[in-house]
Amino acid sequence: MRFAIEDHPRWDEEKKRLLLETHSYIFPVEEMKLGDPLPQIWGRLVDDNDSVRGFMYITSREEDEGGDGGEAEDEISLVIDPSVQSNGFGRILLEKAEEHLRSKGNLLATVRVQPSNPRAFELIDWFYRKDYICYWPGVSNNEPKSVEFAKNIVGRQQDVTLKKNLSQ
Ligand SMILES: CC(C)(COP(=O)(O)OP(=O)(O)OC[C@H]1O[C@@H](n2cnc3c(N)ncnc32)[C@H](O)[C@@H]1OP(=O)(O)O)[C@@H](O)C(=O)NCCC(=O)NCCS
Protein backbone atom coordinates (compact mmCIF):
# COMPACT_ATOMS: atom_id res chain seq x y z
CA MET A 1 0.00 0.00 0.00
CA ARG A 2 1.38 3.43 -0.84
CA PHE A 3 0.16 6.99 -0.47
CA ALA A 4 1.09 9.98 -2.60
CA ILE A 5 0.04 13.60 -2.80
CA GLU A 6 -0.67 14.43 -6.46
CA ASP A 7 1.55 17.09 -8.05
CA HIS A 8 -1.01 18.48 -10.50
CA PRO A 9 -4.36 16.99 -9.55
CA ARG A 10 -6.74 16.37 -12.40
CA TRP A 11 -10.11 14.75 -12.83
CA ASP A 12 -9.43 11.15 -13.87
CA GLU A 13 -11.15 7.77 -14.26
CA GLU A 14 -10.33 6.65 -10.71
CA LYS A 15 -11.76 9.78 -9.12
CA LYS A 16 -14.84 9.50 -11.29
CA ARG A 17 -15.33 5.88 -10.25
CA LEU A 18 -14.89 6.43 -6.52
CA LEU A 19 -16.65 9.79 -6.18
CA LEU A 20 -19.64 9.03 -8.40
CA GLU A 21 -21.93 7.70 -5.70
CA THR A 22 -21.10 9.76 -2.66
CA HIS A 23 -19.55 13.06 -3.79
CA SER A 24 -21.48 13.99 -6.92
CA TYR A 25 -23.04 16.94 -5.04
CA ILE A 26 -19.54 18.48 -5.02
CA PHE A 27 -18.18 17.10 -8.29
CA PRO A 28 -20.86 17.10 -11.01
CA VAL A 29 -19.45 13.91 -12.46
CA GLU A 30 -21.42 14.05 -15.72
CA GLU A 31 -20.24 17.61 -16.48
CA MET A 32 -16.59 17.16 -15.61
CA LYS A 33 -14.09 16.28 -18.31
CA LEU A 34 -11.23 13.87 -17.82
CA GLY A 35 -8.06 15.94 -17.44
CA ASP A 36 -9.79 18.98 -15.89
CA PRO A 37 -7.44 20.54 -13.29
CA LEU A 38 -8.71 20.46 -9.69
CA PRO A 39 -8.19 23.23 -7.11
CA GLN A 40 -8.02 20.96 -4.04
CA ILE A 41 -5.00 19.12 -2.64
CA TRP A 42 -5.40 15.44 -3.58
CA GLY A 43 -3.76 12.31 -2.21
CA ARG A 44 -4.34 8.74 -3.35
CA LEU A 45 -3.90 5.39 -1.64
CA VAL A 46 -2.80 2.68 -4.06
CA ASP A 47 -2.47 -1.05 -3.34
CA ASP A 48 0.33 -3.39 -4.43
CA ASN A 49 -1.55 -4.17 -7.68
CA ASP A 50 -1.69 -0.45 -8.56
CA SER A 51 -5.43 -0.25 -7.85
CA VAL A 52 -6.60 3.00 -6.28
CA ARG A 53 -8.27 2.16 -2.95
CA GLY A 54 -9.16 5.66 -1.83
CA PHE A 55 -8.64 9.40 -2.05
CA MET A 56 -8.41 12.22 0.37
CA TYR A 57 -8.85 15.78 -0.80
CA ILE A 58 -8.39 18.99 1.12
CA THR A 59 -10.47 22.06 0.36
CA SER A 60 -9.23 25.41 1.56
CA ARG A 61 -11.95 27.36 3.38
CA GLU A 62 -10.30 30.60 2.24
CA GLU A 63 -10.67 29.40 -1.30
CA ASP A 64 -14.35 28.46 -1.27
CA GLU A 65 -15.83 30.74 1.39
CA GLY A 66 -13.99 34.00 0.98
CA GLY A 67 -12.02 33.59 4.23
CA ASP A 68 -11.30 36.32 6.75
CA GLY A 69 -7.56 36.52 6.35
CA GLY A 70 -7.12 34.46 9.54
CA GLU A 71 -5.53 31.08 9.95
CA ALA A 72 -6.24 28.73 7.06
CA GLU A 73 -8.85 26.15 7.99
CA ASP A 74 -8.66 23.33 5.57
CA GLU A 75 -11.36 20.71 5.28
CA ILE A 76 -10.54 17.05 4.72
CA SER A 77 -12.79 14.79 2.64
CA LEU A 78 -12.33 11.06 2.25
CA VAL A 79 -13.57 8.41 -0.11
CA ILE A 80 -12.72 4.72 -0.02
CA ASP A 81 -13.54 2.15 -2.70
CA PRO A 82 -16.82 0.59 -1.42
CA SER A 83 -15.46 -2.93 -2.00
CA VAL A 84 -12.71 -2.40 0.59
CA GLN A 85 -14.40 -0.19 3.19
CA SER A 86 -13.96 -1.10 6.89
CA ASN A 87 -10.43 -2.38 6.36
CA GLY A 88 -8.66 0.57 7.94
CA PHE A 89 -7.95 2.54 4.72
CA GLY A 90 -10.10 5.50 5.83
CA ARG A 91 -8.09 5.78 9.02
CA ILE A 92 -4.81 5.71 7.04
CA LEU A 93 -6.01 8.45 4.67
CA LEU A 94 -7.29 10.63 7.51
CA GLU A 95 -3.90 10.37 9.24
CA LYS A 96 -2.08 11.18 5.97
CA ALA A 97 -4.33 14.21 5.42
CA GLU A 98 -3.69 15.47 8.98
CA GLU A 99 0.04 14.89 8.49
CA HIS A 100 -0.05 16.97 5.32
CA LEU A 101 -1.89 19.83 7.06
CA ARG A 102 0.62 19.74 9.94
CA SER A 103 3.49 19.90 7.46
CA LYS A 104 2.07 23.09 5.99
CA GLY A 105 1.78 24.64 9.45
CA ASN A 106 -1.94 24.27 10.17
CA LEU A 107 -3.13 23.82 13.75
CA LEU A 108 -6.63 22.61 12.90
CA ALA A 109 -8.19 20.07 10.58
CA THR A 110 -11.90 20.22 9.86
CA VAL A 111 -14.33 17.65 8.43
CA ARG A 112 -18.03 17.75 7.72
CA VAL A 113 -20.72 15.09 7.51
CA GLN A 114 -23.59 15.80 5.13
CA PRO A 115 -27.08 14.96 6.43
CA SER A 116 -27.74 13.24 3.09
CA ASN A 117 -24.93 10.76 3.74
CA PRO A 118 -26.70 7.42 4.24
CA ARG A 119 -24.06 6.50 6.84
CA ALA A 120 -24.11 9.89 8.59
CA PHE A 121 -24.64 8.55 12.15
CA GLU A 122 -21.93 5.93 11.77
CA LEU A 123 -19.58 8.51 10.30
CA ILE A 124 -20.20 11.00 13.14
CA ASP A 125 -19.22 8.29 15.66
CA TRP A 126 -16.18 7.47 13.56
CA PHE A 127 -14.93 11.08 13.62
CA TYR A 128 -15.51 11.27 17.40
CA ARG A 129 -13.36 8.15 17.75
CA LYS A 130 -10.67 9.96 15.74
CA ASP A 131 -10.68 12.81 18.32
CA TYR A 132 -12.71 15.28 16.26
CA ILE A 133 -14.91 17.68 18.22
CA CYS A 134 -18.24 18.86 16.86
CA TYR A 135 -18.40 22.67 16.76
CA TRP A 136 -21.48 23.02 14.56
CA PRO A 137 -24.25 20.52 15.29
CA GLY A 138 -25.86 20.64 11.88
CA VAL A 139 -29.36 21.96 12.56
CA SER A 140 -30.57 25.38 11.55
CA ASN A 141 -34.24 26.46 11.67
CA ASN A 142 -35.11 22.81 12.25
CA GLU A 143 -33.48 21.92 8.93
CA PRO A 144 -30.66 19.34 8.95
CA LYS A 145 -27.38 20.83 7.75
CA SER A 146 -23.91 19.38 7.57
CA VAL A 147 -22.35 18.55 10.94
CA GLU A 148 -18.93 20.17 11.24
CA PHE A 149 -16.00 18.88 13.26
CA ALA A 150 -12.54 20.17 14.04
CA LYS A 151 -9.45 18.62 15.55
CA ASN A 152 -6.40 20.32 16.91
CA ILE A 153 -3.71 18.42 15.03
CA VAL A 154 -0.83 19.74 17.11
CA GLY A 155 -2.14 18.37 20.38
CA ARG A 156 -3.93 21.06 22.37
CA GLN A 157 -7.42 19.72 21.80
CA GLN A 158 -9.15 21.91 24.40
CA ASP A 159 -8.51 24.95 22.19
CA VAL A 160 -10.72 23.82 19.34
CA THR A 161 -14.22 24.74 20.51
CA LEU A 162 -13.21 28.13 21.83
CA LYS A 163 -11.24 28.96 18.71
CA LYS A 164 -14.05 27.94 16.40
CA ASN A 165 -16.65 29.88 18.41
CA LEU A 166 -14.51 33.00 18.37
CA SER A 167 -14.17 32.84 14.61
CA GLN A 168 -17.91 32.46 13.88
C1 LIG B 1 -16.20 7.04 5.65
C2 LIG B 1 -15.07 6.29 5.00
C3 LIG B 1 -14.05 7.29 4.44
C4 LIG B 1 -14.36 5.43 6.08
O1 LIG B 1 -13.33 4.67 5.48
P1 LIG B 1 -13.12 3.12 5.84
O2 LIG B 1 -11.89 2.67 5.14
O3 LIG B 1 -14.38 2.37 5.56
O4 LIG B 1 -12.90 3.25 7.42
P2 LIG B 1 -11.94 2.41 8.37
O5 LIG B 1 -11.90 0.98 7.89
O6 LIG B 1 -10.65 3.10 8.55
O7 LIG B 1 -12.74 2.50 9.74
C5 LIG B 1 -14.08 2.03 9.86
C6 LIG B 1 -14.18 0.97 10.91
O8 LIG B 1 -13.87 -0.26 10.31
C7 LIG B 1 -13.33 -1.15 11.31
N1 LIG B 1 -11.98 -1.56 10.89
C8 LIG B 1 -10.89 -0.82 10.69
N2 LIG B 1 -9.84 -1.57 10.31
C9 LIG B 1 -10.30 -2.83 10.28
C10 LIG B 1 -9.71 -4.05 9.96
N3 LIG B 1 -8.41 -4.14 9.59
N4 LIG B 1 -10.49 -5.16 9.99
C11 LIG B 1 -11.78 -5.07 10.37
N5 LIG B 1 -12.41 -3.91 10.68
C12 LIG B 1 -11.67 -2.83 10.65
C13 LIG B 1 -13.25 -0.36 12.58
O9 LIG B 1 -14.39 -0.56 13.36
C14 LIG B 1 -13.20 1.03 12.05
O10 LIG B 1 -13.53 2.00 12.99
P3 LIG B 1 -12.34 2.52 13.98
O11 LIG B 1 -11.21 3.00 13.10
O12 LIG B 1 -12.91 3.67 14.75
O13 LIG B 1 -11.95 1.36 14.83
C15 LIG B 1 -15.56 5.35 3.88
O14 LIG B 1 -16.50 4.43 4.41
C16 LIG B 1 -16.19 6.05 2.68
O15 LIG B 1 -15.48 6.35 1.73
N6 LIG B 1 -17.50 6.32 2.71
C17 LIG B 1 -18.20 6.93 1.60
C18 LIG B 1 -17.80 8.37 1.38
C19 LIG B 1 -18.03 9.19 2.62
O16 LIG B 1 -19.07 9.10 3.25
N7 LIG B 1 -17.02 9.99 2.94
C20 LIG B 1 -17.04 10.84 4.11
C21 LIG B 1 -17.06 12.27 3.71
S1 LIG B 1 -15.83 13.13 4.66
The ligand as an SDF file (V2000), in Angstrom:
LIG
                    3D

 48 50  0  0  0  0  0  0  0  0999 V2000
  -16.2040    7.0400    5.6530 C   0  0  0  0  0  0  0  0  0  0  0  0
  -15.0650    6.2930    5.0030 C   0  0  0  0  0  0  0  0  0  0  0  0
  -14.0550    7.2940    4.4400 C   0  0  0  0  0  0  0  0  0  0  0  0
  -14.3590    5.4330    6.0800 C   0  0  0  0  0  0  0  0  0  0  0  0
  -13.3310    4.6720    5.4830 O   0  0  0  0  0  0  0  0  0  0  0  0
  -13.1160    3.1160    5.8360 P   0  0  0  0  0  0  0  0  0  0  0  0
  -11.8910    2.6670    5.1420 O   0  0  0  0  0  0  0  0  0  0  0  0
  -14.3770    2.3740    5.5570 O   0  0  0  0  0  0  0  0  0  0  0  0
  -12.8960    3.2530    7.4240 O   0  0  0  0  0  0  0  0  0  0  0  0
  -11.9370    2.4060    8.3720 P   0  0  0  0  0  0  0  0  0  0  0  0
  -11.8980    0.9830    7.8880 O   0  0  0  0  0  0  0  0  0  0  0  0
  -10.6530    3.1010    8.5460 O   0  0  0  0  0  0  0  0  0  0  0  0
  -12.7400    2.5050    9.7400 O   0  0  0  0  0  0  0  0  0  0  0  0
  -14.0830    2.0340    9.8650 C   0  0  0  0  0  0  0  0  0  0  0  0
  -14.1830    0.9670   10.9080 C   0  0  0  0  0  0  0  0  0  0  0  0
  -13.8700   -0.2630   10.3140 O   0  0  0  0  0  0  0  0  0  0  0  0
  -13.3320   -1.1450   11.3090 C   0  0  0  0  0  0  0  0  0  0  0  0
  -11.9840   -1.5630   10.8870 N   0  0  0  0  0  0  0  0  0  0  0  0
  -10.8870   -0.8190   10.6860 C   0  0  0  0  0  0  0  0  0  0  0  0
   -9.8400   -1.5730   10.3150 N   0  0  0  0  0  0  0  0  0  0  0  0
  -10.2980   -2.8290   10.2800 C   0  0  0  0  0  0  0  0  0  0  0  0
   -9.7060   -4.0540    9.9560 C   0  0  0  0  0  0  0  0  0  0  0  0
   -8.4120   -4.1400    9.5910 N   0  0  0  0  0  0  0  0  0  0  0  0
  -10.4900   -5.1590    9.9940 N   0  0  0  0  0  0  0  0  0  0  0  0
  -11.7820   -5.0670   10.3670 C   0  0  0  0  0  0  0  0  0  0  0  0
  -12.4080   -3.9140   10.6780 N   0  0  0  0  0  0  0  0  0  0  0  0
  -11.6660   -2.8300   10.6470 C   0  0  0  0  0  0  0  0  0  0  0  0
  -13.2500   -0.3650   12.5800 C   0  0  0  0  0  0  0  0  0  0  0  0
  -14.3890   -0.5630   13.3580 O   0  0  0  0  0  0  0  0  0  0  0  0
  -13.2020    1.0340   12.0500 C   0  0  0  0  0  0  0  0  0  0  0  0
  -13.5260    1.9970   12.9950 O   0  0  0  0  0  0  0  0  0  0  0  0
  -12.3400    2.5240   13.9810 P   0  0  0  0  0  0  0  0  0  0  0  0
  -11.2080    3.0010   13.1030 O   0  0  0  0  0  0  0  0  0  0  0  0
  -12.9080    3.6730   14.7470 O   0  0  0  0  0  0  0  0  0  0  0  0
  -11.9460    1.3620   14.8250 O   0  0  0  0  0  0  0  0  0  0  0  0
  -15.5600    5.3450    3.8820 C   0  0  0  0  0  0  0  0  0  0  0  0
  -16.5040    4.4320    4.4140 O   0  0  0  0  0  0  0  0  0  0  0  0
  -16.1860    6.0470    2.6840 C   0  0  0  0  0  0  0  0  0  0  0  0
  -15.4830    6.3490    1.7310 O   0  0  0  0  0  0  0  0  0  0  0  0
  -17.4980    6.3170    2.7120 N   0  0  0  0  0  0  0  0  0  0  0  0
  -18.1980    6.9310    1.5950 C   0  0  0  0  0  0  0  0  0  0  0  0
  -17.8030    8.3700    1.3840 C   0  0  0  0  0  0  0  0  0  0  0  0
  -18.0310    9.1890    2.6220 C   0  0  0  0  0  0  0  0  0  0  0  0
  -19.0670    9.1040    3.2530 O   0  0  0  0  0  0  0  0  0  0  0  0
  -17.0210    9.9910    2.9390 N   0  0  0  0  0  0  0  0  0  0  0  0
  -17.0450   10.8400    4.1050 C   0  0  0  0  0  0  0  0  0  0  0  0
  -17.0550   12.2680    3.7110 C   0  0  0  0  0  0  0  0  0  0  0  0
  -15.8340   13.1330    4.6630 S   0  0  0  0  0  0  0  0  0  0  0  0
  1  2  1  0
  2  3  1  0
  2  4  1  0
  2 36  1  0
  4  5  1  0
  5  6  1  0
  6  7  2  0
  6  8  1  0
  6  9  1  0
  9 10  1  0
 10 11  2  0
 10 12  1  0
 10 13  1  0
 13 14  1  0
 14 15  1  0
 15 16  1  0
 15 30  1  0
 16 17  1  0
 17 18  1  0
 17 28  1  0
 18 19  1  0
 18 27  1  0
 19 20  2  0
 20 21  1  0
 21 22  1  0
 21 27  2  0
 22 23  1  0
 22 24  2  0
 24 25  1  0
 25 26  2  0
 26 27  1  0
 28 29  1  0
 28 30  1  0
 30 31  1  0
 31 32  1  0
 32 33  2  0
 32 34  1  0
 32 35  1  0
 36 37  1  0
 36 38  1  0
 38 39  2  0
 38 40  1  0
 40 41  1  0
 41 42  1  0
 42 43  1  0
 43 44  2  0
 43 45  1  0
 45 46  1  0
 46 47  1  0
 47 48  1  0
M  END
$$$$
